[in-house]
């Protein structure tokens, strides 16, 4: 098998700028995922529970799943 060589200069300005942009996008993704995991603003969640007498979707899923069952939609986001 032949060896693939790289000509990327990790010290170049363009590489550093691209890396920094990419890291910012990753941080933004983590922040968006965290907000989505919260299930919306507290005011909206409170209205859903108290006024409409409904269970939040993630809570409904937790109630119907057997303990220990894998369900990727409700797993904790780790960083």
LUMKOL-882681 format. One record per atom (N, C-alpha, C, O): x, y, z; atom name. Coordinates in Angstrom, 1 decimal, always signed. Example, Ala and Ser with C-alpha at 12.3 -4.5 7.8 and 13.67 -1.06 7.14 Angstrom:
// LUMKOL-882681
x: +13.2, y: -5.7, z: +7.8, palum: N
x: +12.3, y: -4.5, z: +7.8, palum: CA
x: +13.2, y: -3.3, z: +7.8, palum: C
x: +14.2, y: -3.3, z: +8.5, palum: O
x: +12.8, y: -2.2, z: +7.1, palum: N
x: +13.7, y: -1.1, z: +7.1, palum: CA
x: +12.9, y: +0.0, z: +7.9, palum: C
x: +13.4, y: +1.1, z: +8.0, palum: O
This chain:
// LUMKOL-882681
x: +0.8, y: -1.2, z: +0.0, palum: N
x: +0.0, y: +0.0, z: +0.0, palum: CA
x: +0.9, y: +1.2, z: +0.0, palum: C
x: +1.9, y: +1.3, z: +0.7, palum: O
x: +0.5, y: +2.2, z: -0.8, palum: N
x: +1.4, y: +3.4, z: -0.9, palum: CA
x: +1.0, y: +4.4, z: +0.2, palum: C
x: -0.1, y: +4.4, z: +0.7, palum: O
x: +2.0, y: +5.1, z: +0.6, palum: N
x: +1.8, y: +6.1, z: +1.7, palum: CA
x: +1.3, y: +7.4, z: +1.1, palum: C
x: +1.9, y: +7.9, z: +0.1, palum: O
x: +0.3, y: +8.0, z: +1.6, palum: N
x: -0.2, y: +9.3, z: +1.2, palum: CA
x: +0.5, y: +10.4, z: +2.0, palum: C
x: +0.4, y: +10.4, z: +3.2, palum: O
x: +1.1, y: +11.3, z: +1.3, palum: N
x: +1.8, y: +12.4, z: +1.9, palum: CA
x: +0.9, y: +13.6, z: +1.9, palum: C
x: +0.2, y: +13.8, z: +0.9, palum: O
x: +1.1, y: +14.5, z: +2.9, palum: N
x: +0.3, y: +15.7, z: +2.9, palum: CA
x: +1.2, y: +16.9, z: +2.7, palum: C
x: +2.4, y: +16.9, z: +3.1, palum: O
x: +0.6, y: +17.9, z: +2.0, palum: N
x: +1.4, y: +19.1, z: +1.8, palum: CA
x: +0.8, y: +20.3, z: +2.6, palum: C
x: +1.1, y: +21.4, z: +2.4, palum: O
x: -0.1, y: +19.9, z: +3.6, palum: N
x: -0.8, y: +21.0, z: +4.4, palum: CA
x: +0.2, y: +21.6, z: +5.3, palum: C
x: +1.0, y: +20.9, z: +6.0, palum: O
x: +0.2, y: +22.9, z: +5.4, palum: N
x: +1.0, y: +23.6, z: +6.3, palum: CA
x: +0.2, y: +24.1, z: +7.5, palum: C
x: -0.6, y: +25.0, z: +7.3, palum: O
x: +0.3, y: +23.4, z: +8.6, palum: N
x: -0.6, y: +23.7, z: +9.7, palum: CA
x: -0.2, y: +25.1, z: +10.4, palum: C
x: -0.9, y: +25.5, z: +11.3, palum: O
x: +0.8, y: +25.7, z: +9.9, palum: N
x: +1.2, y: +27.0, z: +10.5, palum: CA
x: +0.8, y: +28.2, z: +9.6, palum: C
x: +1.0, y: +29.3, z: +9.9, palum: O
x: +0.2, y: +27.8, z: +8.4, palum: N
x: -0.2, y: +28.9, z: +7.5, palum: CA
x: -1.4, y: +29.7, z: +8.0, palum: C
x: -2.2, y: +29.2, z: +8.8, palum: O
x: -1.5, y: +30.9, z: +7.6, palum: N
x: -2.6, y: +31.8, z: +8.0, palum: CA
x: -4.0, y: +31.2, z: +7.6, palum: C
x: -4.9, y: +31.3, z: +8.3, palum: O
x: -4.1, y: +30.7, z: +6.4, palum: N
x: -5.3, y: +30.1, z: +5.9, palum: CA
x: -5.7, y: +28.9, z: +6.7, palum: C
x: -6.9, y: +28.7, z: +7.0, palum: O
x: -4.8, y: +28.0, z: +7.0, palum: N
x: -5.1, y: +26.9, z: +7.8, palum: CA
x: -5.6, y: +27.3, z: +9.2, palum: C
x: -6.6, y: +26.7, z: +9.7, palum: O
x: -4.9, y: +28.2, z: +9.8, palum: N
x: -5.3, y: +28.7, z: +11.2, palum: CA
x: -6.7, y: +29.3, z: +11.1, palum: C
x: -7.5, y: +29.1, z: +12.0, palum: O
x: -6.9, y: +30.1, z: +10.1, palum: N
x: -8.2, y: +30.8, z: +10.0, palum: CA
x: -9.3, y: +29.8, z: +9.8, palum: C
x: -10.4, y: +29.9, z: +10.4, palum: O
x: -9.1, y: +28.8, z: +8.9, palum: N
x: -10.1, y: +27.7, z: +8.7, palum: CA
x: -10.3, y: +26.9, z: +10.0, palum: C
x: -11.5, y: +26.6, z: +10.3, palum: O
x: -9.3, y: +26.6, z: +10.7, palum: N
x: -9.4, y: +25.8, z: +11.9, palum: CA
x: -10.2, y: +26.6, z: +13.0, palum: C
x: -11.1, y: +26.1, z: +13.6, palum: O
x: -9.9, y: +27.9, z: +13.1, palum: N
x: -10.6, y: +28.7, z: +14.1, palum: CA
x: -12.1, y: +28.8, z: +13.7, palum: C
x: -13.0, y: +28.8, z: +14.6, palum: O
x: -12.4, y: +29.0, z: +12.4, palum: N
x: -13.8, y: +29.1, z: +12.0, palum: CA
x: -14.5, y: +27.8, z: +12.3, palum: C
x: -15.6, y: +27.8, z: +12.8, palum: O
x: -13.8, y: +26.7, z: +12.0, palum: N
x: -14.4, y: +25.3, z: +12.3, palum: CA
x: -14.7, y: +25.1, z: +13.7, palum: C
x: -15.8, y: +24.7, z: +14.1, palum: O
x: -13.8, y: +25.5, z: +14.6, palum: N
x: -13.9, y: +25.4, z: +16.0, palum: CA
x: -15.1, y: +26.3, z: +16.5, palum: C
x: -15.8, y: +25.9, z: +17.5, palum: O
x: -15.3, y: +27.4, z: +16.0, palum: N
x: -16.4, y: +28.3, z: +16.3, palum: CA
x: -17.7, y: +27.6, z: +15.9, palum: C
x: -18.7, y: +27.7, z: +16.7, palum: O
x: -17.7, y: +27.0, z: +14.8, palum: N
x: -19.0, y: +26.3, z: +14.3, palum: CA
x: -19.3, y: +25.2, z: +15.2, palum: C
x: -20.5, y: +24.9, z: +15.5, palum: O
x: -18.3, y: +24.4, z: +15.6, palum: N
x: -18.5, y: +23.3, z: +16.5, palum: CA
x: -19.1, y: +23.8, z: +17.9, palum: C
x: -20.0, y: +23.2, z: +18.4, palum: O
x: -18.5, y: +24.9, z: +18.4, palum: N
x: -19.0, y: +25.5, z: +19.6, palum: CA
x: -20.5, y: +25.9, z: +19.5, palum: C
x: -21.3, y: +25.7, z: +20.4, palum: O
x: -20.8, y: +26.5, z: +18.3, palum: N
x: -22.2, y: +26.9, z: +18.1, palum: CA
x: -23.1, y: +25.7, z: +18.0, palum: C
x: -24.2, y: +25.8, z: +18.5, palum: O
x: -22.6, y: +24.6, z: +17.4, palum: N
x: -23.4, y: +23.4, z: +17.3, palum: CA
x: -23.7, y: +22.9, z: +18.7, palum: C
x: -24.8, y: +22.5, z: +19.0, palum: O
x: -22.7, y: +22.8, z: +19.6, palum: N
x: -22.9, y: +22.4, z: +20.9, palum: CA
x: -23.9, y: +23.3, z: +21.7, palum: C
x: -24.8, y: +22.7, z: +22.4, palum: O
x: -23.8, y: +24.6, z: +21.5, palum: N
x: -24.7, y: +25.5, z: +22.2, palum: CA
x: -26.2, y: +25.2, z: +21.7, palum: C
x: -27.1, y: +25.2, z: +22.5, palum: O
x: -26.3, y: +25.1, z: +20.4, palum: N
x: -27.7, y: +24.8, z: +19.8, palum: CA
x: -28.3, y: +23.5, z: +20.3, palum: C
x: -29.4, y: +23.4, z: +20.6, palum: O
x: -27.4, y: +22.5, z: +20.3, palum: N
x: -27.9, y: +21.2, z: +20.8, palum: CA
x: -28.3, y: +21.3, z: +22.3, palum: C
x: -29.3, y: +20.7, z: +22.7, palum: O
x: -27.5, y: +22.0, z: +23.0, palum: N
x: -27.8, y: +22.2, z: +24.5, palum: CA
x: -29.2, y: +22.9, z: +24.6, palum: C
x: -30.0, y: +22.5, z: +25.4, palum: O
x: -29.4, y: +23.9, z: +23.9, palum: N
x: -30.7, y: +24.7, z: +23.9, palum: CA
x: -31.8, y: +23.7, z: +23.5, palum: C
x: -32.9, y: +23.8, z: +24.1, palum: O
x: -31.6, y: +23.0, z: +22.5, palum: N
x: -32.7, y: +22.1, z: +22.0, palum: CA
x: -33.0, y: +21.0, z: +23.0, palum: C
x: -34.2, y: +20.6, z: +23.2, palum: O
x: -32.0, y: +20.5, z: +23.7, palum: N
x: -32.1, y: +19.5, z: +24.7, palum: CA
x: -32.9, y: +20.0, z: +25.9, palum: C
x: -33.6, y: +19.3, z: +26.6, palum: O
x: -32.9, y: +21.3, z: +26.2, palum: N
x: -33.6, y: +21.9, z: +27.3, palum: CA
x: -35.1, y: +21.9, z: +27.0, palum: C
x: -35.9, y: +22.0, z: +28.0, palum: O
x: -35.6, y: +21.7, z: +25.8, palum: N
x: -37.0, y: +21.5, z: +25.5, palum: CA
x: -37.8, y: +22.8, z: +25.4, palum: C
x: -39.0, y: +22.8, z: +25.4, palum: O
x: -37.1, y: +23.9, z: +25.2, palum: N
x: -37.8, y: +25.2, z: +25.0, palum: CA
x: -37.7, y: +26.0, z: +26.2, palum: C
x: -37.2, y: +25.6, z: +27.2, palum: O
x: -38.2, y: +27.3, z: +26.1, palum: N
x: -38.2, y: +28.2, z: +27.2, palum: CA
x: -39.0, y: +27.7, z: +28.4, palum: C
x: -40.0, y: +27.0, z: +28.2, palum: O
x: -38.6, y: +28.1, z: +29.6, palum: N
x: -39.4, y: +27.7, z: +30.8, palum: CA
x: -40.8, y: +28.1, z: +30.8, palum: C
x: -41.7, y: +27.3, z: +31.2, palum: O
x: -41.1, y: +29.3, z: +30.2, palum: N
x: -42.5, y: +29.8, z: +30.2, palum: CA
x: -43.3, y: +28.9, z: +29.3, palum: C
x: -44.4, y: +28.6, z: +29.7, palum: O
x: -42.8, y: +28.4, z: +28.2, palum: N
x: -43.5, y: +27.6, z: +27.3, palum: CA
x: -43.7, y: +26.2, z: +27.9, palum: C
x: -44.8, y: +25.6, z: +27.8, palum: O
x: -42.7, y: +25.7, z: +28.6, palum: N
x: -42.9, y: +24.4, z: +29.2, palum: CA
x: -43.9, y: +24.4, z: +30.4, palum: C
x: -44.7, y: +23.5, z: +30.5, palum: O
x: -43.9, y: +25.5, z: +31.1, palum: N
x: -44.8, y: +25.7, z: +32.2, palum: CA
x: -46.3, y: +25.8, z: +31.7, palum: C
x: -47.2, y: +25.2, z: +32.2, palum: O
x: -46.4, y: +26.5, z: +30.6, palum: N
x: -47.8, y: +26.6, z: +30.0, palum: CA
x: -48.2, y: +25.3, z: +29.5, palum: C
x: -49.4, y: +24.9, z: +29.6, palum: O
x: -47.4, y: +24.5, z: +28.9, palum: N
x: -47.7, y: +23.2, z: +28.4, palum: CA
x: -48.2, y: +22.3, z: +29.5, palum: C
x: -49.1, y: +21.5, z: +29.4, palum: O
x: -47.5, y: +22.3, z: +30.6, palum: N
x: -47.8, y: +21.4, z: +31.8, palum: CA
x: -49.0, y: +21.9, z: +32.6, palum: C
x: -49.9, y: +21.2, z: +32.8, palum: O
x: -49.0, y: +23.2, z: +33.0, palum: N
x: -50.0, y: +23.7, z: +33.9, palum: CA
x: -51.3, y: +24.0, z: +33.2, palum: C
x: -52.4, y: +23.6, z: +33.7, palum: O
x: -51.3, y: +24.7, z: +32.1, palum: N
x: -52.5, y: +25.2, z: +31.5, palum: CA
x: -53.1, y: +24.1, z: +30.6, palum: C
x: -54.4, y: +24.0, z: +30.5, palum: O
x: -52.3, y: +23.4, z: +29.9, palum: N
x: -52.8, y: +22.4, z: +28.9, palum: CA
x: -53.0, y: +21.0, z: +29.6, palum: C
x: -53.6, y: +20.1, z: +29.0, palum: O
x: -52.4, y: +20.9, z: +30.8, palum: N
x: -52.4, y: +19.6, z: +31.5, palum: CA
x: -51.9, y: +18.5, z: +30.6, palum: C
x: -52.4, y: +17.4, z: +30.6, palum: O
x: -50.7, y: +18.7, z: +30.0, palum: N
x: -50.1, y: +17.7, z: +29.1, palum: CA
x: -48.7, y: +17.5, z: +29.6, palum: C
x: -48.1, y: +18.3, z: +30.3, palum: O
x: -48.2, y: +16.3, z: +29.3, palum: N
x: -46.9, y: +15.9, z: +29.6, palum: CA
x: -45.9, y: +16.3, z: +28.5, palum: C
x: -46.3, y: +16.2, z: +27.3, palum: O
x: -44.8, y: +16.8, z: +28.8, palum: N
x: -43.8, y: +17.2, z: +27.7, palum: CA
x: -43.4, y: +15.9, z: +26.9, palum: C
x: -43.3, y: +14.8, z: +27.5, palum: O
x: -43.1, y: +16.1, z: +25.7, palum: N
x: -42.8, y: +15.0, z: +24.8, palum: CA
x: -41.6, y: +14.1, z: +25.3, palum: C
x: -41.8, y: +12.9, z: +25.3, palum: O
x: -40.5, y: +14.7, z: +25.8, palum: N
x: -39.4, y: +13.9, z: +26.3, palum: CA
x: -39.9, y: +13.1, z: +27.6, palum: C
x: -39.4, y: +12.0, z: +27.8, palum: O
x: -40.7, y: +13.7, z: +28.4, palum: N
x: -41.2, y: +13.0, z: +29.6, palum: CA
x: -42.1, y: +11.9, z: +29.2, palum: C
x: -42.1, y: +10.8, z: +29.8, palum: O
x: -42.9, y: +12.0, z: +28.2, palum: N
x: -43.8, y: +11.0, z: +27.7, palum: CA
x: -43.0, y: +9.8, z: +27.2, palum: C
x: -43.3, y: +8.6, z: +27.5, palum: O
x: -41.9, y: +10.1, z: +26.5, palum: N
x: -41.0, y: +9.0, z: +26.0, palum: CA
x: -40.4, y: +8.3, z: +27.2, palum: C
x: -40.3, y: +7.0, z: +27.2, palum: O
x: -39.9, y: +9.0, z: +28.2, palum: N
x: -39.3, y: +8.4, z: +29.4, palum: CA
x: -40.3, y: +7.4, z: +30.1, palum: C
x: -39.9, y: +6.4, z: +30.6, palum: O
x: -41.6, y: +7.9, z: +30.1, palum: N
x: -42.6, y: +7.1, z: +30.8, palum: CA
x: -42.9, y: +5.7, z: +30.0, palum: C
x: -43.2, y: +4.7, z: +30.7, palum: O
x: -42.8, y: +5.7, z: +28.7, palum: N
x: -43.1, y: +4.5, z: +28.0, palum: CA
x: -42.0, y: +3.6, z: +27.8, palum: C
x: -42.2, y: +2.4, z: +27.4, palum: O
x: -40.7, y: +4.1, z: +27.9, palum: N
x: -39.6, y: +3.2, z: +27.7, palum: CA
x: -39.3, y: +2.4, z: +29.0, palum: C
x: -39.5, y: +2.8, z: +30.1, palum: O
x: -38.8, y: +1.2, z: +28.7, palum: N
x: -38.4, y: +0.4, z: +29.9, palum: CA
x: -37.0, y: +0.9, z: +30.4, palum: C
x: -36.2, y: +1.4, z: +29.6, palum: O
x: -36.8, y: +0.9, z: +31.7, palum: N
x: -35.5, y: +1.4, z: +32.2, palum: CA
x: -34.3, y: +0.7, z: +31.6, palum: C
x: -34.3, y: -0.6, z: +31.4, palum: O
x: -33.4, y: +1.4, z: +31.2, palum: N
x: -32.2, y: +0.9, z: +30.5, palum: CA
x: -32.3, y: +0.7, z: +29.0, palum: C
x: -31.3, y: +0.4, z: +28.4, palum: O
x: -33.5, y: +1.0, z: +28.5, palum: N
x: -33.7, y: +0.8, z: +27.0, palum: CA
x: -32.9, y: +2.0, z: +26.3, palum: C
x: -33.0, y: +3.1, z: +26.7, palum: O
x: -32.2, y: +1.7, z: +25.2, palum: N
x: -31.5, y: +2.7, z: +24.5, palum: CA
x: -32.5, y: +3.6, z: +23.7, palum: C
x: -33.3, y: +3.0, z: +23.0, palum: O
x: -32.4, y: +4.8, z: +23.9, palum: N
x: -33.2, y: +5.8, z: +23.0, palum: CA
x: -32.3, y: +7.0, z: +22.8, palum: C
x: -32.1, y: +7.8, z: +23.8, palum: O
x: -31.8, y: +7.2, z: +21.6, palum: N
x: -30.8, y: +8.2, z: +21.4, palum: CA
x: -31.4, y: +9.6, z: +21.4, palum: C
x: -30.6, y: +10.6, z: +21.6, palum: O
x: -32.7, y: +9.8, z: +21.3, palum: N
x: -33.3, y: +11.1, z: +21.3, palum: CA
x: -33.2, y: +11.8, z: +22.7, palum: C
x: -33.4, y: +13.0, z: +22.8, palum: O
x: -33.0, y: +11.1, z: +23.8, palum: N
x: -33.1, y: +11.7, z: +25.1, palum: CA
x: -31.8, y: +11.5, z: +25.9, palum: C
x: -31.7, y: +11.8, z: +27.1, palum: O
x: -30.7, y: +11.1, z: +25.2, palum: N
x: -29.5, y: +10.9, z: +25.9, palum: CA
x: -28.9, y: +12.3, z: +26.2, palum: C
x: -29.1, y: +13.3, z: +25.6, palum: O
x: -28.1, y: +12.3, z: +27.3, palum: N
x: -27.4, y: +13.5, z: +27.7, palum: CA
x: -26.3, y: +13.9, z: +26.7, palum: C
x: -25.7, y: +13.1, z: +26.1, palum: O
x: -26.2, y: +15.2, z: +26.5, palum: N
x: -25.2, y: +15.8, z: +25.6, palum: CA
x: -24.0, y: +16.0, z: +26.5, palum: C
x: -24.0, y: +16.8, z: +27.4, palum: O
x: -22.9, y: +15.3, z: +26.1, palum: N
x: -21.6, y: +15.5, z: +26.8, palum: CA
x: -20.6, y: +16.3, z: +26.0, palum: C
x: -20.6, y: +16.2, z: +24.7, palum: O
x: -19.8, y: +17.0, z: +26.7, palum: N
x: -18.8, y: +17.8, z: +25.9, palum: CA
x: -17.4, y: +17.5, z: +26.5, palum: C
x: -16.4, y: +18.1, z: +26.1, palum: O
